[in-house]
């Protein structure tokens, strides 16, 4: 019996020892592969392919095609790419077929074959040499095709980016009646090309970089040299280079990392999906930040009045654009202080309401058990829930549920005596007014601050609303966007640039770019551009035989 237990114990010890040995072997192999994948390429093709297989985990979408080329003893080469990131037609036609159909490869050395393929065989515009693993994997995972040759410690990277991507459609969040119908896609190359079609100038400069230690997301900074301020470009570079994140999945990641002020609900960086809006802001001296994988482009610096302007304002007559801008500013104040004014008037300042109307409101509120502030809070929260539910629901039933829900809940609340009909009207007008703001981030900020104004109105009446508004103005005047005052050109007031704020002067009168944003090149038009009728104002007609004028 004792011998049996000793034998059983010895088997357990041997098993544990063997498991430890296997584990250390696996760890050693992983360390060796990681070390191999961090330095220069090997001269052996088999060793290079083994490193690629270990580094990618033998993923099935990493395609490796082996070929035999060269005169005399053939030399083996390998073509590798990631399926779905490349245009496979280009790989087959311009790489594989070009190499197989070329009978002039009579050299026997791997380095000579590499030079031959690079200079005489590959029929693609963009190729480069790769001699380390970091650059090789970076090229493969960005949509390029790698050519490895046995006996050479260098590889060829050919640009074959492609794959499935969304086509160019109409903008979904920034619609206009007049103007371009193109919007950005998730492909950064397509987005940059859309802007280059509009601005055909060699001074349109682009600086590429990669952000995200794991995702290695392509990010490009675009600006017009000679118009943008060098200080703003340098500040954008500095803030982007200071980002240390493992992933960049959308433009919102970068927006939150480079903004000036974090303790504010107001957006200090503008984003858009319209190429014409990006082009217009670049011509004013701003910097555009393109991020691969998102159709939204960031624009910096941003000012407060910019979030109430649309591209259509510059495509129509100045008087019509001024009227629509003024209407948006009015709706801004309505959506910000509409419920607060009603709460203050019905709670503290009944004398400001006409007597007949006050009697109607008092009769309606006779059955309501809550004060005006609680009544407004219930309706505002209910409308916010309906609005959020309408966005998250499927597109087929989302609008129907939001509209029917608002009507049913509003009517049922009035009949149940929870809220008064006047409160439903006030909250409905406020909700509609918030949709008149062109910028969605600015509309969200107004929706949040509205609750603070309601609280101040319920506590101090109109005095609380005035104090809250003064505090809001002080906060806005203290904000900065890449060093530019958020309320410029209103505060500080710049007369030359005030014609493109709430009011828009006609194009023939808009002579200068924004001074705090653009550089010394502030003049955007020539002199004497005002259209004038001809001196002779007689009716023109064509003389014919026997016709009289």
Secondary structure, DSSP 8 states (H G I E B T S, - for coil): -HHHHHHHHHHHHHHHHHHHHHHHHHHHHHHHHHHHTTSB--S-HHHHHHHHHHHTTT-TTEEEEEEEESSSS-EEEEEEEETTTB-HHHIIIIIIHHHHT-------SHHHHHHHIIIII---S-EEEE-BHHHHHHHHTTTEEEEEETT-S-EEEEE-B----------SSS--SSS------S-HHHHHHHHHHH---TTEEEEEEEE-TTT-EEEEEEEETTTB-HHHHHHHHHHHHT---S---SHHHHHHHH-S-SS-SS-SSEEES-HHHHHHHHHTT-EEEEETT-S-EEEES--GGGGG--GGGGTS-HHHHHHHHHHHHHHHHHHHHHHHHHHHHHHT-GGGS-HHHHHHHHHHGGG--S-HHHHHHHHHHHHHHHHHHHHHS-HHHHHHHHHHHHHHHHHHHHHHTSS-HHHHHHHHHHHHHHTT-S-HHHHHHHHHHHHHHHHHHHHHTHHHHHHHHHHHHHHHHH-EETTEETTTBTTTB-GGGTTBSSSB--GGG--B--TTTB-S--B-S-SS------S--S------TT---
